[in-house]
């Protein structure tokens, strides 16, 4: 049976429901009289006001210049079936009474929130697509963060899941995300997207069905495996084990289908995306001492709110030693100019560090240095930089030189050599901040 036929069958076998909506639930009543209550995923409970309080959204999204007179609040089942069938994907997206309720939730009650998410998607979708592409996964999975977090890196659920992809602590660590008192890489868009793509590939390899894999992303492999056993064993798909899944998960795959629908066919419902402006180009610099956001802001001209937006992985506004902080390019130039004074402790700050790292928080921090360099391109994409190499040995006889390698910066070379960027620039007569692979740099 082909996919299109299966979609049509799902549309007409089930009766058209009556449904009610409250803040965090959808109640579906079928013609048979059976009533079912669905918990909304976290991303569907966030208001437009909350979304626009996000610094990136507030700073870069504005009302669109065009408006639509279309306001299609309710399309027919046949129309929605046809639209779903035209989404180019290997993931089955059937229309049934439950899926329809979630589509209507987005197209009616959540119109303003959808407009914000469509604008914010310009910042994050390229990151999601690159991660999914690396693992050979369907790109439609990029809409999972829509239902998980409404595209907010700072989102935290009642259960303690965090970030765009809403990782729990144990799952985040399982897939390589660092989580401790000061650092939470679940909130890092690049690293969490890589971890999510890895996790989804593992789930699909385990279950062989995207509906089950997506369900397991929500409730865990164990719960889906239990549902399969209760439904009669392996070889079942999501809808065949549906009644044996946890309550929230029964609505999770329909919500995912609805997110794909509304993010694709928003125009047909007269939803106008917010206009997204290009964020300022940014880069990272590795700190030779632990600094607070207030200290960095005092010498870089970058606001604390902007630092929080660019570095959501730092939980307490503190960047540990040997960790990278992202700033606009202008902020990095100002920081570098004052670097000697900052690390010498001679510069006055708005606020001194309020605490030091405890031993368990910085275990192996002296040897772990990961630098991410990226800037937004015209399509808002980002690229990660390579890891730093070990510190260069000092010459016993005066100065020695190092050869610049691909990915090296003045900051990384200075750190490896036990120098500041200003010292390095003075020693080599460098006025700007640009160096090229193959260039010889004198170090002490």
Secondary structure, DSSP 8 states (H G I E B T S, - for coil): --HHHHHHHHHHHS---EEEEETTEEEEE-TTS-EEEEE--GGGS--HHHHHHSHHHHHHEE--S-------S---HHHHHHHHHTS--SS-----HHHHHHHHIIIIITHHHHHHHHHHHHHHHHHHHHHHHHTT--GGGGGHHHHHHSS-TT-B-TTS-BTTTTB-HHHHHHTT--BSSSBBGGG-HHHHHHHHHHHHHHHHHHHS-HHHHHHHHHH-HHHHHHHHHHTTSTT--HHHHGGGS-HHHHHHHHHHHHHHHHHHSTGGGT----EE-----EEEEE-SS-EEHHHHHHHH---HHHHHHHTTTBTTSEE-TT-EEEEEHHHHHHHHHTHHHHHHT-S--SS--S----GGGGTTTTT----------TT----------------SSS-EEEE--TT--HHHHHHHHT--HHHHHHHHT--SS---TT-EEEE-
